[in-house]
Amino acid sequence: MLKIKNIISGQFEVNCYLVYDGTTKACIIIDPGEDDKLVIKEIENLELKPELLINTHGHFDHILSDDIIRKKYNIPLAIHKDDVDFLSDVNKNASYVIGKPVTINNPEIIFEKEQTYQTSFCKYSIINTPGHTPGSVCILIDNNLFSGDTVFAGSIGRTDFPCSSPSAMKKSLQKIKQLDKNIQVYPGHGPSTNIENELSSNFYLR
């Protein structure tokens, strides 16, 4: 049975998600954020067995713990091809704003197109949703959408960063609007929601 554990990681309150099998304890980690110690503590408490780390996009607040987590569990990091350079570019990942340059080692897995991948316990589909960053993705696992900073409860991700694109975001939101209304949405910040709620109450999805 698929289970989801949400961890609010770091001062920027990034939602890190542990998606795991309740029986085998195999686990996917999505956006570990800044607080690697808290993420590792929850993994150990739940006796999980991580096998993959995914970034929904390359901004510093989502990727800060990448190298620590992947080294700890000897797992690959996956990110979209258009955000690969964010990992090592402090201007693109915006870490210059905190006065602490963040650079992450190259990923082992690069998403190049929308497709479905298989882990030991689930399938996950990558939906390309550029706008907030060029390589932003949403991750669909069963009836659960991990939306990163594309869609929040009642809002959307910012498109005023140097690498952002309002026009790309509009196209990405059209993809979100076509999803099943019963899909649960787990955003990169803030509370969870669902597609039906957002279609009725989110100005940007009307």
Contacts in CASP RR format, 6 or more apart in sequence:
PFRMAT RR
TARGET T0000
AUTHOR 0000-0000-0000
METHOD contacts of the structure
MODEL  1
MLKIKNIISGQFEVNCYLVYDGTTKACIIIDPGEDDKLVIKEIENLELKP
ELLINTHGHFDHILSDDIIRKKYNIPLAIHKDDVDFLSDVNKNASYVIGK
PVTINNPEIIFEKEQTYQTSFCKYSIINTPGHTPGSVCILIDNNLFSGDT
VFAGSIGRTDFPCSSPSAMKKSLQKIKQLDKNIQVYPGHGPSTNIENELS
SNFYLR
1 21 0 8 1.000
1 22 0 8 1.000
1 23 0 8 1.000
2 19 0 8 1.000
2 20 0 8 1.000
2 21 0 8 1.000
2 22 0 8 1.000
2 121 0 8 1.000
2 122 0 8 1.000
2 141 0 8 1.000
2 142 0 8 1.000
2 144 0 8 1.000
3 19 0 8 1.000
3 20 0 8 1.000
3 21 0 8 1.000
3 22 0 8 1.000
4 17 0 8 1.000
4 18 0 8 1.000
4 19 0 8 1.000
4 20 0 8 1.000
4 144 0 8 1.000
4 186 0 8 1.000
5 17 0 8 1.000
5 18 0 8 1.000
5 20 0 8 1.000
5 42 0 8 1.000
5 46 0 8 1.000
6 15 0 8 1.000
6 16 0 8 1.000
6 17 0 8 1.000
6 186 0 8 1.000
6 192 0 8 1.000
7 15 0 8 1.000
7 16 0 8 1.000
7 17 0 8 1.000
7 18 0 8 1.000
7 35 0 8 1.000
7 38 0 8 1.000
7 39 0 8 1.000
7 42 0 8 1.000
8 14 0 8 1.000
8 15 0 8 1.000
8 16 0 8 1.000
9 15 0 8 1.000
9 16 0 8 1.000
9 31 0 8 1.000
9 32 0 8 1.000
9 33 0 8 1.000
9 34 0 8 1.000
9 35 0 8 1.000
9 38 0 8 1.000
9 39 0 8 1.000
9 65 0 8 1.000
10 33 0 8 1.000
10 34 0 8 1.000
10 35 0 8 1.000
10 38 0 8 1.000
10 61 0 8 1.000
11 34 0 8 1.000
12 33 0 8 1.000
12 34 0 8 1.000
12 61 0 8 1.000
12 189 0 8 1.000
13 189 0 8 1.000
13 190 0 8 1.000
14 31 0 8 1.000
14 33 0 8 1.000
14 34 0 8 1.000
14 61 0 8 1.000
14 62 0 8 1.000
14 188 0 8 1.000
14 189 0 8 1.000
15 31 0 8 1.000
15 148 0 8 1.000
15 186 0 8 1.000
15 187 0 8 1.000
15 188 0 8 1.000
15 189 0 8 1.000
15 190 0 8 1.000
16 29 0 8 1.000
16 30 0 8 1.000
16 31 0 8 1.000
16 32 0 8 1.000
16 33 0 8 1.000
16 39 0 8 1.000
17 29 0 8 1.000
17 30 0 8 1.000
17 31 0 8 1.000
17 146 0 8 1.000
17 186 0 8 1.000
18 27 0 8 1.000
18 28 0 8 1.000
18 29 0 8 1.000
18 30 0 8 1.000
18 39 0 8 1.000
18 42 0 8 1.000
18 43 0 8 1.000
18 46 0 8 1.000
18 48 0 8 1.000
19 27 0 8 1.000
19 28 0 8 1.000
19 30 0 8 1.000
19 122 0 8 1.000
19 141 0 8 1.000
19 144 0 8 1.000
19 146 0 8 1.000
20 26 0 8 1.000
20 27 0 8 1.000
20 28 0 8 1.000
20 46 0 8 1.000
20 48 0 8 1.000
20 121 0 8 1.000
21 27 0 8 1.000
21 120 0 8 1.000
21 121 0 8 1.000
21 122 0 8 1.000
24 49 0 8 1.000
24 120 0 8 1.000
24 121 0 8 1.000
25 46 0 8 1.000
25 47 0 8 1.000
25 48 0 8 1.000
25 49 0 8 1.000
26 48 0 8 1.000
26 49 0 8 1.000
26 51 0 8 1.000
26 119 0 8 1.000
26 120 0 8 1.000
26 121 0 8 1.000
27 43 0 8 1.000
27 48 0 8 1.000
27 49 0 8 1.000
27 50 0 8 1.000
27 51 0 8 1.000
28 50 0 8 1.000
28 51 0 8 1.000
28 52 0 8 1.000
28 53 0 8 1.000
28 54 0 8 1.000
28 119 0 8 1.000
28 122 0 8 1.000
28 124 0 8 1.000
28 141 0 8 1.000
29 39 0 8 1.000
29 43 0 8 1.000
29 50 0 8 1.000
29 52 0 8 1.000
29 53 0 8 1.000
29 54 0 8 1.000
29 69 0 8 1.000
29 75 0 8 1.000
30 53 0 8 1.000
30 54 0 8 1.000
30 55 0 8 1.000
30 56 0 8 1.000
30 139 0 8 1.000
30 146 0 8 1.000
31 54 0 8 1.000
31 55 0 8 1.000
31 56 0 8 1.000
31 62 0 8 1.000
31 63 0 8 1.000
31 148 0 8 1.000
31 188 0 8 1.000
32 39 0 8 1.000
32 53 0 8 1.000
32 62 0 8 1.000
32 63 0 8 1.000
32 64 0 8 1.000
32 65 0 8 1.000
32 66 0 8 1.000
32 69 0 8 1.000
33 39 0 8 1.000
33 61 0 8 1.000
33 62 0 8 1.000
33 63 0 8 1.000
33 64 0 8 1.000
33 65 0 8 1.000
34 61 0 8 1.000
34 64 0 8 1.000
34 65 0 8 1.000
35 65 0 8 1.000
36 64 0 8 1.000
36 65 0 8 1.000
36 68 0 8 1.000
36 69 0 8 1.000
36 72 0 8 1.000
39 65 0 8 1.000
39 69 0 8 1.000
40 69 0 8 1.000
40 72 0 8 1.000
43 50 0 8 1.000
43 73 0 8 1.000
50 69 0 8 1.000
50 73 0 8 1.000
50 75 0 8 1.000
51 75 0 8 1.000
51 119 0 8 1.000
51 120 0 8 1.000
52 75 0 8 1.000
52 76 0 8 1.000
52 78 0 8 1.000
52 109 0 8 1.000
52 119 0 8 1.000
53 66 0 8 1.000
53 69 0 8 1.000
53 70 0 8 1.000
53 75 0 8 1.000
53 76 0 8 1.000
53 77 0 8 1.000
53 78 0 8 1.000
54 77 0 8 1.000
54 78 0 8 1.000
54 79 0 8 1.000
54 139 0 8 1.000
55 62 0 8 1.000
55 63 0 8 1.000
55 66 0 8 1.000
55 77 0 8 1.000
55 78 0 8 1.000
55 79 0 8 1.000
55 83 0 8 1.000
55 107 0 8 1.000
56 62 0 8 1.000
56 136 0 8 1.000
56 137 0 8 1.000
56 138 0 8 1.000
56 139 0 8 1.000
56 146 0 8 1.000
56 147 0 8 1.000
56 148 0 8 1.000
56 149 0 8 1.000
56 150 0 8 1.000
56 188 0 8 1.000
57 79 0 8 1.000
57 80 0 8 1.000
57 83 0 8 1.000
57 86 0 8 1.000
57 132 0 8 1.000
57 133 0 8 1.000
57 135 0 8 1.000
57 136 0 8 1.000
57 137 0 8 1.000
57 148 0 8 1.000
57 149 0 8 1.000
58 79 0 8 1.000
58 83 0 8 1.000
58 86 0 8 1.000
58 87 0 8 1.000
58 92 0 8 1.000
58 93 0 8 1.000
58 133 0 8 1.000
58 135 0 8 1.000
59 86 0 8 1.000
59 93 0 8 1.000
59 94 0 8 1.000
59 132 0 8 1.000
59 133 0 8 1.000
59 149 0 8 1.000
60 90 0 8 1.000
60 93 0 8 1.000
60 94 0 8 1.000
60 95 0 8 1.000
60 98 0 8 1.000
60 102 0 8 1.000
62 148 0 8 1.000
62 149 0 8 1.000
62 188 0 8 1.000
63 86 0 8 1.000
63 87 0 8 1.000
63 93 0 8 1.000
63 102 0 8 1.000
63 104 0 8 1.000
64 102 0 8 1.000
66 77 0 8 1.000
66 87 0 8 1.000
66 104 0 8 1.000
66 105 0 8 1.000
67 104 0 8 1.000
67 105 0 8 1.000
69 75 0 8 1.000
70 76 0 8 1.000
70 77 0 8 1.000
76 107 0 8 1.000
76 108 0 8 1.000
76 109 0 8 1.000
77 104 0 8 1.000
77 105 0 8 1.000
77 107 0 8 1.000
77 108 0 8 1.000
77 109 0 8 1.000
78 107 0 8 1.000
78 108 0 8 1.000
78 109 0 8 1.000
78 110 0 8 1.000
78 111 0 8 1.000
79 86 0 8 1.000
79 87 0 8 1.000
79 107 0 8 1.000
79 109 0 8 1.000
79 110 0 8 1.000
79 111 0 8 1.000
79 135 0 8 1.000
80 110 0 8 1.000
80 111 0 8 1.000
80 112 0 8 1.000
80 126 0 8 1.000
80 128 0 8 1.000
80 135 0 8 1.000
80 136 0 8 1.000
80 137 0 8 1.000
81 110 0 8 1.000
81 111 0 8 1.000
81 112 0 8 1.000
81 135 0 8 1.000
82 130 0 8 1.000
82 133 0 8 1.000
82 134 0 8 1.000
82 135 0 8 1.000
83 133 0 8 1.000
83 134 0 8 1.000
83 135 0 8 1.000
83 136 0 8 1.000
84 106 0 8 1.000
84 107 0 8 1.000
84 110 0 8 1.000
85 92 0 8 1.000
86 92 0 8 1.000
86 93 0 8 1.000
86 133 0 8 1.000
86 163 0 8 1.000
87 93 0 8 1.000
87 103 0 8 1.000
87 104 0 8 1.000
87 105 0 8 1.000
87 106 0 8 1.000
87 107 0 8 1.000
88 103 0 8 1.000
88 104 0 8 1.000
88 106 0 8 1.000
90 96 0 8 1.000
90 101 0 8 1.000
90 102 0 8 1.000
90 103 0 8 1.000
91 162 0 8 1.000
92 162 0 8 1.000
92 163 0 8 1.000
93 102 0 8 1.000
94 161 0 8 1.000
95 101 0 8 1.000
95 102 0 8 1.000
111 126 0 8 1.000
111 128 0 8 1.000
111 137 0 8 1.000
113 126 0 8 1.000
113 128 0 8 1.000
114 125 0 8 1.000
114 126 0 8 1.000
114 127 0 8 1.000
114 128 0 8 1.000
115 125 0 8 1.000
115 126 0 8 1.000
116 123 0 8 1.000
116 124 0 8 1.000
116 125 0 8 1.000
116 126 0 8 1.000
117 123 0 8 1.000
117 124 0 8 1.000
117 125 0 8 1.000
117 126 0 8 1.000
122 141 0 8 1.000
122 142 0 8 1.000
123 141 0 8 1.000
124 139 0 8 1.000
124 140 0 8 1.000
124 141 0 8 1.000
125 139 0 8 1.000
125 140 0 8 1.000
125 141 0 8 1.000
126 137 0 8 1.000
126 138 0 8 1.000
126 139 0 8 1.000
127 137 0 8 1.000
127 138 0 8 1.000
127 139 0 8 1.000
127 140 0 8 1.000
127 145 0 8 1.000
127 175 0 8 1.000
128 135 0 8 1.000
128 136 0 8 1.000
128 137 0 8 1.000
128 172 0 8 1.000
129 136 0 8 1.000
129 137 0 8 1.000
129 138 0 8 1.000
129 147 0 8 1.000
129 150 0 8 1.000
129 172 0 8 1.000
129 175 0 8 1.000
129 176 0 8 1.000
130 136 0 8 1.000
130 165 0 8 1.000
130 168 0 8 1.000
130 169 0 8 1.000
130 171 0 8 1.000
130 172 0 8 1.000
131 150 0 8 1.000
131 159 0 8 1.000
131 164 0 8 1.000
131 165 0 8 1.000
131 166 0 8 1.000
131 168 0 8 1.000
131 169 0 8 1.000
131 172 0 8 1.000
132 149 0 8 1.000
132 150 0 8 1.000
132 156 0 8 1.000
132 157 0 8 1.000
132 158 0 8 1.000
132 159 0 8 1.000
132 161 0 8 1.000
132 164 0 8 1.000
132 169 0 8 1.000
133 149 0 8 1.000
133 161 0 8 1.000
133 163 0 8 1.000
133 164 0 8 1.000
134 163 0 8 1.000
134 165 0 8 1.000
134 168 0 8 1.000
136 148 0 8 1.000
136 149 0 8 1.000
136 150 0 8 1.000
136 172 0 8 1.000
138 145 0 8 1.000
138 146 0 8 1.000
138 147 0 8 1.000
138 148 0 8 1.000
138 150 0 8 1.000
138 151 0 8 1.000
138 176 0 8 1.000
139 145 0 8 1.000
139 146 0 8 1.000
140 146 0 8 1.000
140 179 0 8 1.000
140 183 0 8 1.000
143 180 0 8 1.000
143 182 0 8 1.000
143 183 0 8 1.000
143 184 0 8 1.000
144 183 0 8 1.000
144 184 0 8 1.000
144 186 0 8 1.000
145 179 0 8 1.000
145 183 0 8 1.000
145 184 0 8 1.000
145 185 0 8 1.000
145 186 0 8 1.000
145 195 0 8 1.000
146 186 0 8 1.000
146 188 0 8 1.000
147 176 0 8 1.000
147 185 0 8 1.000
147 186 0 8 1.000
147 187 0 8 1.000
147 188 0 8 1.000
148 187 0 8 1.000
148 188 0 8 1.000
149 157 0 8 1.000
149 158 0 8 1.000
149 187 0 8 1.000
149 188 0 8 1.000
149 189 0 8 1.000
150 156 0 8 1.000
150 157 0 8 1.000
150 169 0 8 1.000
150 172 0 8 1.000
150 173 0 8 1.000
150 176 0 8 1.000
150 187 0 8 1.000
151 157 0 8 1.000
151 173 0 8 1.000
151 176 0 8 1.000
151 185 0 8 1.000
151 187 0 8 1.000
151 198 0 8 1.000
151 202 0 8 1.000
151 205 0 8 1.000
152 187 0 8 1.000
152 188 0 8 1.000
152 189 0 8 1.000
152 190 0 8 1.000
152 193 0 8 1.000
153 185 0 8 1.000
153 187 0 8 1.000
153 190 0 8 1.000
153 191 0 8 1.000
153 192 0 8 1.000
153 193 0 8 1.000
153 197 0 8 1.000
153 198 0 8 1.000
153 202 0 8 1.000
154 193 0 8 1.000
154 198 0 8 1.000
154 201 0 8 1.000
154 202 0 8 1.000
154 203 0 8 1.000
154 204 0 8 1.000
155 202 0 8 1.000
155 204 0 8 1.000
156 169 0 8 1.000
156 173 0 8 1.000
156 202 0 8 1.000
156 204 0 8 1.000
157 169 0 8 1.000
158 164 0 8 1.000
159 165 0 8 1.000
159 166 0 8 1.000
159 169 0 8 1.000
173 204 0 8 1.000
173 205 0 8 1.000
176 195 0 8 1.000
176 198 0 8 1.000
176 205 0 8 1.000
177 199 0 8 1.000
177 205 0 8 1.000
179 195 0 8 1.000
180 195 0 8 1.000
181 194 0 8 1.000
181 195 0 8 1.000
181 196 0 8 1.000
181 199 0 8 1.000
182 194 0 8 1.000
182 195 0 8 1.000
182 196 0 8 1.000
183 194 0 8 1.000
183 195 0 8 1.000
184 192 0 8 1.000
184 193 0 8 1.000
184 194 0 8 1.000
185 192 0 8 1.000
185 193 0 8 1.000
185 194 0 8 1.000
185 195 0 8 1.000
185 198 0 8 1.000
186 192 0 8 1.000
187 193 0 8 1.000
198 205 0 8 1.000
199 205 0 8 1.000
199 206 0 8 1.000
END
